Amino acid sequence: MDIMKISNDPRSISVSLNALRAFECAARHLSFTAAAAELGITQSAVSHQIKALEDRLNVTLFRRTPRGLLVTDEGLALAPTLTDTFDRLARLLLQFGNGRRRDTLTISVVGTFALSWLLPRLPRFEQACPFVDLRLLTNNNRVDVLGEGLDAAIRFGEGSWTGLHASQLLDVRMSPVCCPVMATQLSQPADLIKFTLLRSYRGQDWLGWLRAVGLGHVPLTGPLFDSSILMAEAAARGLGVALLPIAMFENELASKRLVQPFTETVASGSYWLIRPQSRAPSEGLLAFEAWIATECQAGFA
C-alpha cells in the first residue's frame, strides 16, 4: 500500500503517495505521457492515479485545452510544495549507502594549504572516509566559522581564536623566494634592499626573517597581498621577492619557476584546524580530524 496520512491531526486525510508523485510529475511536464515515461508506468496508470487524487481531495487538478494540458489554481497551489518535498527526499536518500548515512562536511581552507597540501591528498581521504561528502571552500585566512555556518576551517596563525577549538596541523617555516633571474642578483641577504619586497598582511613575517639574518634597515614598502598563492605568482613574474612558507611551494621550487636564494628560514606560525566549541563535532568531522592528523604526522610526502 502506498497510502500515507499527512499528519496526526484528526482533520487530516490519507492520500496515495504514488498519486502525489504522478501529479507532481505530470504538472512538471504538463504531459501525462512524459510523466508515464519518467515514472516507468503507463499513461493510463498516471491518469488513474491523478483522477483518484482529485476524487480524494475533491478538486480538479488539470484541464485539457486545445493548446494542451493546463494546471488549475488548485494544482498550482499543490505542485511546488510536492516538487520541493520529493527533491529533498531524494537528496536525503542519497546520503545513505553501504549501511550508513553519509555525512556532509563543509570546511573552509586557506587557499595555499588547500592547493599545495590538501588537494593532492583528497583521494586518500575519500578512500579512508567514503561516508563523508566533503565540501571545500577557500578563504584568505580570515574566516567566520560560526557566522558562515561552517563545520570547521583550516587557517594559519598562532592557534588562539575566541570560541574555537584549535588543533595544530603543521608548523611553517618562511624564506624569501623570487624568479630565477632575480635570484642571480641575490648573493647575500643585504642585496634585498635593491628589490621590492612583496608582503602579506602579516608584516611581522618579513621583520622576523630580516632580524634572523642580521638586517633591520630594509624598507617594507612593496605591494600587500591577502593570498600567498597570488604573492607567489607575483614573485614568479619578477615583480619582487616574496616571503613564503617553503613547504607549500615545493612544486614551484622543484620546477625552478621560483628560486629560494637563501637557506635561512624562520618559524612563523602553523596551520590549524578550527571548529566551534559550542557545537559537538559530527561523526564526519571527527573522521576528518583523525585523518588529517595522521596525514600531517606523515609530513609532506
KOLBADREN-860163 format. One record per atom (N, C-alpha, C): y, z, x. Coordinates in pm, whole numbers, plus 50000, padded with zeros to 5 digits. Layout:
REM KOLBADREN-860163
YZX;...
REM end
This chain:
REM KOLBADREN-860163
498815000050085;500005000050000;501255000050089;502264992650047;503504992450125;504644998250044;504325007249948;505345013349867;505975024949943;507305025649942;507975036650009;508995042749914;509165056049928;510155063049850;511395064749936;512555061549879;513785061449957;514165075350006;514015085749923;514355099249965;513615109049877;513825122049900;513205132449818;514035135849695;515165129349680;515985131349562;515175127149439;515095135549336;514315131849217;514825119349147;516055115549176;516605103449114;516255090849193;515645092449312;515335080949395;514195072849335;514045060549385;513005051649335;512095047349449;510895043549414;509945038249512;510015023149510;510075017249628;510175002649638;509174997649740;508884984949734;507944978749826;508644975049955;508114979950067;508684976550197;508554961550224;507434955650185;507264941250203;508284933450121;508594938450001;509574931649917;510964932449979;511294943950034;512584945350102;512684935950222;511574934950297;511574925950414;511694911550371;511014907950264;511084894150214;512504890850169;513134900250097;514514897850052;515454896550171;515364905750268;516264905450383;516144892250458;514924887750475;514684875350549;515214863250471;514974863050342;515454851950259;516974851850253;517594863650245;519054864350241;519654859650373;519004862750482;519504858650614;519414843650631;518314837650584;518124823150598;518684815150482;518964821950370;519304815050244;518234804750210;516984808850231;515864799650206;514584807650194;513864805550081;512544811750066;511554805450163;511694792350187;510784785150276;510884790450419;512134791950467;512334797050603;511864811450615;512094819350512;511634833250512;510114833850520;509454825050443;507994824750445;507464821350584;508134811750651;507714807650785;507874819150884;508974826650875;509204837850967;508214849150944;507904851750816;507034862950783;505554859450788;505254846550798;503854842350806;503124843550673;503844841550563;503224841850430;503654829250355;503174827550235;503524815650158;504874817450089;505464806050052;506734806549980;506574813649846;505444811249781;505214817749651;505104832949667;504564837549782;504474851849806;505854857849824;506734850749894;508114855349910;508794856349775;508644845749694;509254845549561;508714857049475;507404859449481;506794870049401;507324883749443;507444886149574;507924899049623;509384901549585;510194891049593;511604892549557;511754894949407;510954887849327;511004889949182;510594904249147;509594909549218;509154923349193;510264933149232;510984930249341;512084938949383;513214938549281;513534926749232;514574925449129;514204933249003;512944932248963;512494939848845;512594954848869;512244958948993;512244973349022;513664978749025;514614970749077;515994975249087;516814971648963;516234962948880;516904958448757;518214951048789;518154942548893;519304934348931;518814920348966;519734910948972;519444897549022;519974896449164;519114892449256;519484892049397;519864878149446;519324867649383;519624853849423;519954845549300;520744835149321;520964824949219;520754811349284;520064802649211;519864788949258;520974780349204;521594772449290;522664763249251;522334749449304;523024739149257;522774725649310;522964724749461;523764733949517;524024733549660;523084742549740;522184749149670;521214757449739;521194771749688;520574780549767;520384794449727;521624802749761;522054811049666;523174820049686;522734834449665;523284843449744;523014857649728;524054863349632;523614870949534;524524876949438;525294888549502;526284893749429;527044905149479;526134917149506;525164919149416;524204930049436;523384927849562;522984915349584;522224912249706;523064913849831;524354909949823;525244911349938;525474926049972;525414934749874;525564949049900;524344954649970;523184948749945;521924953949999;521554947950134;521824935050154;521304927850270;521754933350405;523074936050428;523474940650562;522804953650605;522664962950511;522014975650544;520554973550581;519884964650507;518474961850539;518344955250675;519214945550704;519154938750834;519344948650947;520334957350935;520574967451038;519384976951052;518814981050938;517694990350940;516464984351007;516134971850972;514974965351034;515204962751183;516444959251219;516744957151361;516584970051440;517094981051384;516974993951452;515524998351461;514774995851358;513364999451360;512614991351467;512954978451477;512304970051578;512614975051720;513894978751742;514274983851875;513554996851905;513425005351803;512735018051823;511275015951859;510605006851788;509185004351814;508954998451952;509974991052003;509844985452137;509824996352245;510295008252209;510315019252306;508945025352328;507975021452245;506645027152258;505725017152327;504915022152416;503965013652485;503065022052573;501855017752590;500875024952672;500745039552632;500845041952501;500605055352452;501755065052469;502955060452509;504085069652523;505385062452489;506375070252451;507675064752415;508445061052542;509055049452542;509895045352654;511215052852648;511735056352763;512945064452773;514065055852832;515155054352759;516305046752808;517175055852893;517515051253012;518265059253108;519465051253156;520675056453131;521895049553172;522535056953288;522645049953401;523175056053523;524265047153581;525385053253615;526475046253681;526375048653831;526445037953908;526195038854053;527365032854129;527835039954231;528885034254316;528375020954374;529245010754370;528804997054398;528104995054530;528605001354637;528004999654769;526555004354771;526305016054713;524955021554709;524055012854621;524585008154508;523795000054416;523324987254482;524234980354549;523914967354608;523054968554734;523424977754821;522774978354953;521514986654957;521424997054871;520285006054880;519395005654757;519995006954638;519185008354517;518534995254473;519294984554474;518794971854422;517494967354490;517374967854623;516114963654685;514914972354648;515164984554600;514084993954569;513724994454421;514484987454337;514224988054193;512804983954155;512224973754217;510824970554182;509874982454201;510134990554304;509285002254326;509475012554215;510705013954168;510935023354059;510255018553931;510355005753901;509725000353781;508215002053785;507645000953903;506205002753918;505825017553904;506675026353958;506365040653954;506645046853817;507645041653746;508065047553617;508215036653512;507115030353471;507225019153376;507695023253237;507705036253206;508125040853074;509645042553065;510375040053174;511825041853175;512515028253171;513395026453072;514265014753067;515575018453135;515785013653256;516935017553336;518105008153308;519245013953273;520475006253252;521475010553358;521845000953445;522715004053558;524134998853533;525095007453554;526505003853555;527025006653696;528105000153735;528675002853867;530045009453851;530405017453949;531715023953949;532315023454088;533595026454096;534275026454226;534415040654280;533435048854246;533325062854289;534195072154206;534735067054098;535475075454005;534855073353868;534105083353823;533315081653702;533325094653622;533425093453490;533395104853399;532055104753327;531115112553379;529745112253326;529715116053179;530385126853143;530385131453004;531195122252916;532375118452959;533245110152878;532685096252852;531895091052945;531345077652930;529935077752871;529455089752834;528135090652771;526995086752862;527115089552991;526085085953088;525035096753098;523835093053134;522805102953165;523035108953304;523505100653396;523735105153533;524585094853604;524965098253727;525735088853810;525405091453956;525585081354037;525475082754182;526845079854239;527385089554314;528705087754372;528745093654512;529825090854581;530005095054720;530985106654725;530735116454809;531675127554821;531065139554889;531615151054855;531195163654917;530225171554830;529995167354706;528995173654621;529505184554530;530805185854515;531355196454430;532155190254317;531535189754199;532195184554080;531985194253964;533055198353901;533005208353795;532145203753678;531245212553635;530425209753518;529275200253542;529025196853668;527985187253701;526985193153799;525725190153776;524675193753872;524565182353972;524605185454100;524615175254205;523425176854298;522685166054319;521555165854413;521905156354527;521865161454649;522215153254764;521135142754789;521575130354811;520645119354835;520615115254982;521755110255033;521795105155169;523105109055238;523015113655361;524215115655442;524715102055491;526015101355514;526625088655553;527365090555685;527205080955775;527965080655898;528795067855900;530045069455939;531015058555936;531305053356077;531585040356082;532025034456207;532825021756175;533765017756261;534525005556236;533644993256245;533954983356160;533294970256165;534364959556147;534054947656196;535024936656186;534274923456200;535014912456198;534384899356217;534094897256366;533174888056399;532794886156540;533954882556632;534874874256585;535994870256670;536854882256706;537144890456607;537974902256630;537254912156723;535924912856714;535154922256795;535304919356944;535484906656979;535634903157121;536914908757181;537854912757096;539134918057143;539184933357135;538044939357103;537984953957091;537024959457196;537544961557316;536694966757423;536704981957427;537734988257371;537825002757364;538565006657237;538345018957186;538965022857060;540475021357057;541155023057171;542615021957174;543085007957135;542204998057148;542584984457111;542824982956961;542374992556884;542544991756739;544014991256698;544894996356781;546304996456747;546854982356728;546144972456780;546614958556770;546214952156638;545404959056558;544854952756438;545144960956312;545064954156201;545194960656071;543954968956042;544144981256003;543014989855966;542894990055814;541794984655765;541544984255621;541094997955576;541665002855464;541445016755425;540855017955285;540105028655263;539695032455129;540655043355080;540465047854955;541305058654904;541025071754978;539915072355055;539595084255136;540245082455274;541545084855280;542285082855405;541805091555519;541175102755485;540715111855590;539575105955672;538905095755620;537785089955694;538245083755826;539295075455820;539825069555943;540355080356037;541055090155982;541605100756067;540495108156140;539385110656071;538265117556132;537655109556245;537495096456226;536895088156331;537835087156450;539115085156424;540085083856532;540165096656615;540125108256550;540125120856624;538865122156709;537735117456657;536465118556729;536475110656859;537275100056864;537335091856987;538615094557066;539315105157029;540485109357105;541755102057073;541845096156957;543055088956917;543705095856797;545015096656799;545705102456685;546975095156652;547235084256722;548515077456708;548385063556645;547215059756599;547035046556539;547575046856396;548525038256363;549115038556229;548125033756122;548105040956010;547245036955898;548115030555791;548325017555805;549225010455714;548594998255650;547294996555669;546624984755614;546404985555464;545854974755404;545584974455260;544624985555219;544774990155096;543945000755041;542954994854942;541664998154955;540614992554870;539915003854794;539495000854671;538715010754596;537225007554599;536834997754681;535434993654691;535094990554836;534054996954886;533614994055024;533104979855036;532494974654929;531994960954931;533144951054950;534234953354875;535404944654888;536034946055025;536084958255076;536664960555208;535824953855316;534504954355302;533624947555398;533854932555396;534044926955277;534304912655266;535624909055333;536634917655314;537914915155380;537764915355532;536974924755582;536734925555727;536004913155776;535004908655702;534234896855742;535114884455748;536164884255666;537084872655665;538214874055766;538144884455848;539124885855955;540444891955913;540474899155802;541724904955754;542024918455819;541084923755895;541314936555961;540004943255997;540114955756041;538944963756079;538714974055969;537484974855922;537144984155814;536274995355867;536485007355814;535615018555845;534615019855731;533325017655761;532325016555655;531085024955685;530335028555580;529035035155602;528055024955660;527735026455786;526985016355860;525645013155795;524935023355750;523595021155695;523615012655569;524755011955501;524845004155378;525134989455404;525384986055528;525724972055559;524854966655672;523604971155674;522674966755779;522434951755775;522354945855656;522104931455646;523264923455705;524494927455675;525664920355727;525754921855879;525374933455930;525394935656075;524284927856144;523124927356079;521994920056138;522274905156144;522994899956044;523304885656041;524524882156126;525174892256183;526364890656266;527594886256185;527504887156054;528714884355975;529724895455997;529224907456018;530044918756059;529514923956192;530404929456273;530034934856404;530554949056413;529734957956470;530144971756497;530574972556643;531884972156672;532324971156812;532144983956893;532034995356825;531905008156897;530685015756845;530055023156933;528855030556893;529185043756825;530415048556842;530785061656786;530745061256632;530125071256575;530105072956430;530505087256396;530975089256273;531315102856227;530705104956090;530265117256065;529785120955932;530955121355836;530765116155716;531905115155625;531545118455481;530465125755458;530075128955321;528675123855292;528335123955165;526975120055124;527045112854990;525955105954959;525745100854824;524995111554745;525425113554620;524865124054535;524465118354400;523405123954345;523035121054206;523585132554122;524445129454028;525085139853946;524725137853800;524605148953727;524325148753584;524965160953519;525215160553389;525875171753321;525035184453325;525675195653353;524975208553349;524725213053205;525525207853113;525445212352974;524325205752895;523605196352957;522585188852886;521285189352964;520205192552895;518895192652962;518515178252998;518035175853119;517665162253159;516455157253080;516475144453047;515355138452976;514175136453070;513025133053013;511845130453095;512105118853190;512825108653139;513125097153223;514035100753340;515035109253314;515935113153422;515215121653526;514355130553482;513575138553577;512695129553664;512125119153602;511295109853677;512135102153780;513335098053739;514225090853831;514645099953945;514985112353915;515385121854019;514275123754122;513045125354075;511925127354166;511685114854251;511785103154187;511545090554259;512595088354366;513875089954330;514925086854426;514955096954540;514565109454513;514475119454619;513415115354721;512275110554672;511215106054762;511645094154844;512335084554779;512805072654850;513825076254957;514705085654926;515735089455024;515115096655143;514075104555119;513395111255230;512725101355323;512385089555267;511755079155349;512765071655432;514065073955409;515095067555489;515495054255432;515905045155522;516465032355482;515465020955496;514185024155502;513185013655521;513055005255395;
REM end
